[in-house]
Amino acid sequence: MKILYAMNRLHAELSRALDILQPLVLLATRCYVGWQFTKSGWLKFASWQTTLGLFRDEYHVPLLPPDVAAVMGTCGELGFPILLYLGLFGRLGALGTFLVNAMAVISYRQVLLTEGFEAALGQHILWGFMLLVLIVFGPGRISLDAWLERRAAAS
């Protein structure tokens, strides 16, 4: 039993040491996943006629006309990552980006869910999981959310 207590104590010390990295890991997660969506949104914005064509012919967004879906998707891919980068309304930014990601999979399911596209689907799953982590844990201490909370508590 002594060995178990000693191992538990060492585990607790390791946990405390690793907790120091948590804000940096959450910041890196926000920046990495945000960058993936910013690149995609910027490409859509820079090649708008191609984007409209893709939304008319390739992507099948349910319930929305293709032109509206193109505008909403592009705005989502460019807007929500800003919230992620800043850590401002971080959970909202992560939730919005998660929904954009889910809609991308749903809208392009005829390709992503076929044999040979497992890696592409895997990227969306990875981004979705990273966004779920941010939704559940928040943006961390290196964020405007944390700064605003500290300011509010001080006043």
Phi and psi in degrees as GROMACS dihedral restraints (atoms count N, CA, C in turn):
[ dihedral_restraints ]
;  ai    aj    ak    al  type     phi  dphi    fc
    3     4     5     6     1   -59.9    20    10
    4     5     6     7     1   -38.9    20    10
    6     7     8     9     1   -63.4    20    10
    7     8     9    10     1   -41.0    20    10
    9    10    11    12     1   -63.0    20    10
   10    11    12    13     1   -43.5    20    10
   12    13    14    15     1   -64.4    20    10
   13    14    15    16     1   -41.4    20    10
   15    16    17    18     1   -64.2    20    10
   16    17    18    19     1   -42.5    20    10
   18    19    20    21     1   -65.3    20    10
   19    20    21    22     1   -38.4    20    10
   21    22    23    24     1   -63.7    20    10
   22    23    24    25     1   -41.4    20    10
   24    25    26    27     1   -63.1    20    10
   25    26    27    28     1   -44.4    20    10
   27    28    29    30     1   -63.3    20    10
   28    29    30    31     1   -39.4    20    10
   30    31    32    33     1   -63.2    20    10
   31    32    33    34     1   -41.5    20    10
   33    34    35    36     1   -63.4    20    10
   34    35    36    37     1   -40.1    20    10
   36    37    38    39     1   -65.5    20    10
   37    38    39    40     1   -42.1    20    10
   39    40    41    42     1   -62.0    20    10
   40    41    42    43     1   -41.6    20    10
   42    43    44    45     1   -61.1    20    10
   43    44    45    46     1   -44.4    20    10
   45    46    47    48     1   -62.7    20    10
   46    47    48    49     1   -39.5    20    10
   48    49    50    51     1   -66.0    20    10
   49    50    51    52     1   -41.6    20    10
   51    52    53    54     1   -72.3    20    10
   52    53    54    55     1   -27.6    20    10
   54    55    56    57     1   -59.6    20    10
   55    56    57    58     1   -27.2    20    10
   57    58    59    60     1   -61.5    20    10
   58    59    60    61     1   -31.5    20    10
   60    61    62    63     1   -80.8    20    10
   61    62    63    64     1   -13.6    20    10
   63    64    65    66     1   -54.3    20    10
   64    65    66    67     1   -47.8    20    10
   66    67    68    69     1   -61.4    20    10
   67    68    69    70     1   -37.0    20    10
   69    70    71    72     1   -69.0    20    10
   70    71    72    73     1   -38.7    20    10
   72    73    74    75     1   -66.2    20    10
   73    74    75    76     1   -42.3    20    10
   75    76    77    78     1   -65.9    20    10
   76    77    78    79     1   -39.0    20    10
   78    79    80    81     1   -63.0    20    10
   79    80    81    82     1   -46.2    20    10
   81    82    83    84     1   -62.1    20    10
   82    83    84    85     1   -39.1    20    10
   84    85    86    87     1   -63.9    20    10
   85    86    87    88     1   -46.2    20    10
   87    88    89    90     1   -59.1    20    10
   88    89    90    91     1   -45.0    20    10
   90    91    92    93     1   -69.7    20    10
   91    92    93    94     1   -41.6    20    10
   93    94    95    96     1   -65.0    20    10
   94    95    96    97     1   -51.7    20    10
   96    97    98    99     1   -70.1    20    10
   97    98    99   100     1   -35.5    20    10
   99   100   101   102     1   -61.2    20    10
  100   101   102   103     1   -41.3    20    10
  102   103   104   105     1   -63.3    20    10
  103   104   105   106     1   -37.8    20    10
  105   106   107   108     1   -61.3    20    10
  106   107   108   109     1   -41.4    20    10
  108   109   110   111     1   -78.9    20    10
  109   110   111   112     1   -34.0    20    10
  111   112   113   114     1   -62.3    20    10
  112   113   114   115     1   -44.5    20    10
  114   115   116   117     1   -58.5    20    10
  115   116   117   118     1   -45.7    20    10
  117   118   119   120     1   -64.8    20    10
  118   119   120   121     1   -44.4    20    10
  120   121   122   123     1   -64.7    20    10
  121   122   123   124     1   -40.3    20    10
  123   124   125   126     1   -66.0    20    10
  124   125   126   127     1   -39.9    20    10
  126   127   128   129     1   -61.9    20    10
  127   128   129   130     1   -42.9    20    10
  129   130   131   132     1   -62.2    20    10
  130   131   132   133     1   -45.1    20    10
  132   133   134   135     1   -64.8    20    10
  133   134   135   136     1   -42.8    20    10
  135   136   137   138     1   -70.6    20    10
  136   137   138   139     1   -25.5    20    10
  138   139   140   141     1  -121.5    20    10
  139   140   141   142     1    61.0    20    10
  141   142   143   144     1   -60.8    20    10
  142   143   144   145     1   -40.8    20    10
  144   145   146   147     1   -64.7    20    10
  145   146   147   148     1   -39.2    20    10
  147   148   149   150     1   -64.5    20    10
  148   149   150   151     1   -41.3    20    10
  150   151   152   153     1   -60.3    20    10
  151   152   153   154     1   -46.4    20    10
  153   154   155   156     1   -60.3    20    10
  154   155   156   157     1   -40.9    20    10
  156   157   158   159     1   -62.5    20    10
  157   158   159   160     1   -42.6    20    10
  159   160   161   162     1   -62.5    20    10
  160   161   162   163     1   -42.6    20    10
  162   163   164   165     1   -70.2    20    10
  163   164   165   166     1   -27.3    20    10
  165   166   167   168     1   -78.7    20    10
  166   167   168   169     1   -37.0    20    10
  168   169   170   171     1  -109.0    20    10
  169   170   171   172     1   -31.3    20    10
  171   172   173   174     1  -107.8    20    10
  172   173   174   175     1   -52.1    20    10
  174   175   176   177     1   -82.8    20    10
  175   176   177   178     1   137.1    20    10
  177   178   179   180     1  -119.4    20    10
  178   179   180   181     1    79.5    20    10
  180   181   182   183     1   -76.6    20    10
  181   182   183   184     1   122.3    20    10
  183   184   185   186     1   -67.3    20    10
  184   185   186   187     1   142.0    20    10
  186   187   188   189     1    72.0    20    10
  187   188   189   190     1    -6.1    20    10
  189   190   191   192     1  -119.1    20    10
  190   191   192   193     1   141.5    20    10
  192   193   194   195     1   -63.1    20    10
  193   194   195   196     1   147.7    20    10
  195   196   197   198     1   -54.8    20    10
  196   197   198   199     1   -40.8    20    10
  198   199   200   201     1   -66.5    20    10
  199   200   201   202     1   -38.8    20    10
  201   202   203   204     1   -67.6    20    10
  202   203   204   205     1   -42.9    20    10
  204   205   206   207     1   -61.4    20    10
  205   206   207   208     1   -38.7    20    10
  207   208   209   210     1   -63.5    20    10
  208   209   210   211     1   -44.6    20    10
  210   211   212   213     1   -65.5    20    10
  211   212   213   214     1   -47.7    20    10
  213   214   215   216     1   -64.2    20    10
  214   215   216   217     1   -43.2    20    10
  216   217   218   219     1   -63.2    20    10
  217   218   219   220     1   -44.6    20    10
  219   220   221   222     1   -65.8    20    10
  220   221   222   223     1   -44.2    20    10
  222   223   224   225     1   -62.2    20    10
  223   224   225   226     1   -39.6    20    10
  225   226   227   228     1   -64.1    20    10
  226   227   228   229     1   -42.0    20    10
  228   229   230   231     1   -70.5    20    10
  229   230   231   232     1   -24.6    20    10
  231   232   233   234     1   -96.3    20    10
  232   233   234   235     1   -30.3    20    10
  234   235   236   237     1   -85.6    20    10
  235   236   237   238     1   -50.0    20    10
  237   238   239   240     1   -61.8    20    10
  238   239   240   241     1   -37.6    20    10
  240   241   242   243     1   -61.0    20    10
  241   242   243   244     1   -28.4    20    10
  243   244   245   246     1   -60.5    20    10
  244   245   246   247     1   -42.8    20    10
  246   247   248   249     1   -63.2    20    10
  247   248   249   250     1   -37.7    20    10
  249   250   251   252     1   -64.8    20    10
  250   251   252   253     1   -47.9    20    10
  252   253   254   255     1   -57.8    20    10
  253   254   255   256     1   -44.8    20    10
  255   256   257   258     1   -79.0    20    10
  256   257   258   259     1   -22.1    20    10
  258   259   260   261     1    69.5    20    10
  259   260   261   262     1    29.0    20    10
  261   262   263   264     1  -100.5    20    10
  262   263   264   265     1   122.8    20    10
  264   265   266   267     1    49.6    20    10
  265   266   267   268     1    49.2    20    10
  267   268   269   270     1   -57.7    20    10
  268   269   270   271     1   -40.0    20    10
  270   271   272   273     1   -69.5    20    10
  271   272   273   274     1   -37.6    20    10
  273   274   275   276     1   -64.8    20    10
  274   275   276   277     1   -43.7    20    10
  276   277   278   279     1   -61.0    20    10
  277   278   279   280     1   -41.5    20    10
  279   280   281   282     1   -68.5    20    10
  280   281   282   283     1   -40.6    20    10
  282   283   284   285     1   -64.8    20    10
  283   284   285   286     1   -44.7    20    10
  285   286   287   288     1   -61.1    20    10
  286   287   288   289     1   -44.3    20    10
  288   289   290   291     1   -66.4    20    10
  289   290   291   292     1   -37.8    20    10
  291   292   293   294     1   -59.2    20    10
  292   293   294   295     1   -43.8    20    10
  294   295   296   297     1   -66.9    20    10
  295   296   297   298     1   -38.1    20    10
  297   298   299   300     1   -61.3    20    10
  298   299   300   301     1   -44.0    20    10
  300   301   302   303     1   -62.0    20    10
  301   302   303   304     1   -46.3    20    10
  303   304   305   306     1   -62.2    20    10
  304   305   306   307     1   -41.4    20    10
  306   307   308   309     1   -66.0    20    10
  307   308   309   310     1   -34.2    20    10
  309   310   311   312     1   -62.4    20    10
  310   311   312   313     1   -43.1    20    10
  312   313   314   315     1   -66.4    20    10
  313   314   315   316     1   -45.1    20    10
  315   316   317   318     1   -62.7    20    10
  316   317   318   319     1   -42.7    20    10
  318   319   320   321     1   -73.6    20    10
  319   320   321   322     1   -22.9    20    10
  321   322   323   324     1  -118.8    20    10
  322   323   324   325     1    24.8    20    10
  324   325   326   327     1   -60.8    20    10
  325   326   327   328     1   -30.6    20    10
  327   328   329   330     1   -63.1    20    10
  328   329   330   331     1   -18.4    20    10
  330   331   332   333     1  -105.0    20    10
  331   332   333   334     1   -51.8    20    10
  333   334   335   336     1   -63.4    20    10
  334   335   336   337     1   -26.6    20    10
  336   337   338   339     1   -97.6    20    10
  337   338   339   340     1    14.0    20    10
  339   340   341   342     1  -101.7    20    10
  340   341   342   343     1   161.3    20    10
  342   343   344   345     1   -61.8    20    10
  343   344   345   346     1   137.2    20    10
  345   346   347   348     1    99.2    20    10
  346   347   348   349     1   -10.3    20    10
  348   349   350   351     1  -115.1    20    10
  349   350   351   352     1    23.4    20    10
  351   352   353   354     1   -61.6    20    10
  352   353   354   355     1   -37.0    20    10
  354   355   356   357     1   -67.1    20    10
  355   356   357   358     1   -40.9    20    10
  357   358   359   360     1   -64.9    20    10
  358   359   360   361     1   -43.5    20    10
  360   361   362   363     1   -64.2    20    10
  361   362   363   364     1   -38.9    20    10
  363   364   365   366     1   -59.1    20    10
  364   365   366   367     1   -37.0    20    10
  366   367   368   369     1   -62.0    20    10
  367   368   369   370     1   -44.9    20    10
  369   370   371   372     1   -64.1    20    10
  370   371   372   373     1   -37.6    20    10
  372   373   374   375     1   -65.9    20    10
  373   374   375   376     1   -43.4    20    10
  375   376   377   378     1   -59.6    20    10
  376   377   378   379     1   -49.2    20    10
  378   379   380   381     1   -61.0    20    10
  379   380   381   382     1   -41.0    20    10
  381   382   383   384     1   -61.5    20    10
  382   383   384   385     1   -42.1    20    10
  384   385   386   387     1   -65.7    20    10
  385   386   387   388     1   -43.0    20    10
  387   388   389   390     1   -60.8    20    10
  388   389   390   391     1   -40.8    20    10
  390   391   392   393     1   -67.7    20    10
  391   392   393   394     1   -37.0    20    10
  393   394   395   396     1   -61.6    20    10
  394   395   396   397     1   -39.3    20    10
  396   397   398   399     1   -59.3    20    10
  397   398   399   400     1   -44.0    20    10
  399   400   401   402     1   -68.9    20    10
  400   401   402   403     1   -35.7    20    10
  402   403   404   405     1   -63.6    20    10
  403   404   405   406     1   -44.4    20    10
  405   406   407   408     1   -75.9    20    10
  406   407   408   409     1   -45.3    20    10
  408   409   410   411     1   -94.2    20    10
  409   410   411   412     1   -15.0    20    10
  411   412   413   414     1    83.2    20    10
  412   413   414   415     1   178.9    20    10
  414   415   416   417     1   -78.3    20    10
  415   416   417   418     1   -10.9    20    10
  417   418   419   420     1    92.3    20    10
  418   419   420   421     1  -178.0    20    10
  420   421   422   423     1   -73.1    20    10
  421   422   423   424     1   -23.7    20    10
  423   424   425   426     1   -93.9    20    10
  424   425   426   427     1    74.2    20    10
  426   427   428   429     1  -158.0    20    10
  427   428   429   430     1   159.3    20    10
  429   430   431   432     1   -68.3    20    10
  430   431   432   433     1   -31.3    20    10
  432   433   434   435     1   -57.0    20    10
  433   434   435   436     1   -48.5    20    10
  435   436   437   438     1   -65.2    20    10
  436   437   438   439     1   -40.2    20    10
  438   439   440   441     1   -62.4    20    10
  439   440   441   442     1   -45.2    20    10
  441   442   443   444     1   -63.7    20    10
  442   443   444   445     1   -39.0    20    10
  444   445   446   447     1   -64.0    20    10
  445   446   447   448     1   -41.4    20    10
  447   448   449   450     1   -65.1    20    10
  448   449   450   451     1   -40.3    20    10
  450   451   452   453     1   -64.6    20    10
  451   452   453   454     1   -43.5    20    10
  453   454   455   456     1   -64.6    20    10
  454   455   456   457     1   -38.8    20    10
  456   457   458   459     1   -69.0    20    10
  457   458   459   460     1   -31.8    20    10
  459   460   461   462     1   -75.6    20    10
  460   461   462   463     1   -24.1    20    10
